[in-house]
Amino acid sequence: MAQQWIMEADDRTRLRELASKVRDIALSDVNQQRQAEWRRHNGLRPGRPVILAETGGLCQSRELSFEAQLRCRQPWARGMESQLVGQIYQFEQVGDDWAIEPFWNIGWQVMFSDYGVKVEHKTVKSEGHMGSFSFQPPLSNLREDFSKLQPRTFAVDRESTLAWKAHVESVIGDLLPTRMRGNPWWTLGLTIVAIDLIGLEQMMMYMFDDPEGLHRLMAFLRDDHIDMIQWYQRQGLLALTNGDDYIGSGSRGYCDCLPQADYQPGAPVRLKDIWALSESQETVGISPEMFEEFVFPYQQPIIEQVGLSYYGCCEPVHNRWHVVKRIKNLRKVSVSPWCDQAFMAKELKGKQTFCRKPNPTLISTENFDEAAILADLRNTIKVAGECNLELVMKDVHTLSGHADRLAKWVKLARQCIGEAGWDPGA
């Protein structure tokens, strides 16, 4: 039976007030210009670098005062309110190239089984809002325990999903029409799942002690992930990601080349119509040769099923680029703080987007060194040269109590873009 949601008059009024403001933002000239800039950028057409500054990690620290602005009492309404307030804050206070559509997105409620074994993460308490966890990998001996693994099963609760959709429509649907949207997975990279099952240290040891067993595990996970994405496609649960969708490890999906030319509007979305991410941050400590043998062969057949792909997150990809560049549909590459920018600029120019992630400590520590920030931005813009460049400040979990720092970083980025001869945007 579908859930019933308690409606309070004040909650409804508050949500409609915020939804009206978000709609006005989405229809504003500035937002429309940003959308066009993203479509140009993601189409690899010449133009200025684009800028993003993420607030997601800061919401937990409450440094952006989101909590102080929330007035709804019912939990479902408070969740919607938080999202709407966040969108308004991003537009009005941060001032980056973030853009939105005048819709409220609904994601399908999907349930996953485990792999036949339990992975339990035990949270370790910390004094701040961040923390860590410990876990005991369920497969302690890959040869003896592999038989415990079972492919996952998937199910969708259409009734509950559509009930929630109808409820949202009754509250704000005339202001922000609902639509089925949302990327159902963040990464298709496999290694974080493998480590949950066998542990990071043991995974690295198996490359020497039991390479056959590790290949067997990675093939199992490859097949499981292919089953998952194809199940989504068969069930008609995929949604387009060519608009204000979060894609990759920190980017926006706006583009004219997705969906594919043969897609019929209103028809079920296919894998070849969407973006997807692959990465392997956890294996940063292994050699390029080990990555090529034990990781990439299992990632490639998954990620090449989608329309456009993004590779990488926090790991430096320059020393495994000769492998990663084999991905046929590769459009964006993460250039993390630990990546060789000069090497990647030479490799990516005219081919893929240079997605630069500056080190977040530049704006997170007590000392806000504007000269150091400018030097970092100017160096990236100079090194990237004629690359299709985006500047993304992400993985920020504190601003040392200075909520205006994201906006300051954005202004400095626009200053540097202007110095390089482009229109810095607004």
Secondary structure, DSSP 4 states (H G I P E B T S, - for coil): --------HHHHHHHHHHHHHHHHHHTSHHHHHHHHHHHHHHTT-S-PPEEEE--HHHHTTTTT-HHHH----SHHHHHHHHHHHHHHHIIIII-SS----SSEEE---EEE--SSS----EEEP-SSS--EEE---S-SSHHHHGGG-----EEE-HHHHHHHHHHHHHHHTTTS-EEE---S-S----HHHHHHHH-HHHHHHHHHH-HHHHHHHHHHHHHHHHHHHHHHHHTT-----SSS-EETTTEE---SS-S-TTPPTTSPP-GGGSEEEE--GGGTTS-HHHHHHHTHHHHHHHHTTSSEEEE-SSS--GGGHHHHTT-TTEEEEEE-TTS-HHHHHHHHTTTSEEEE---THHHHSSS--HHHHHHHHHHHHHHHTTSEEEEEE------TT-TTHHHHHHHHHHHHHHHTTS----
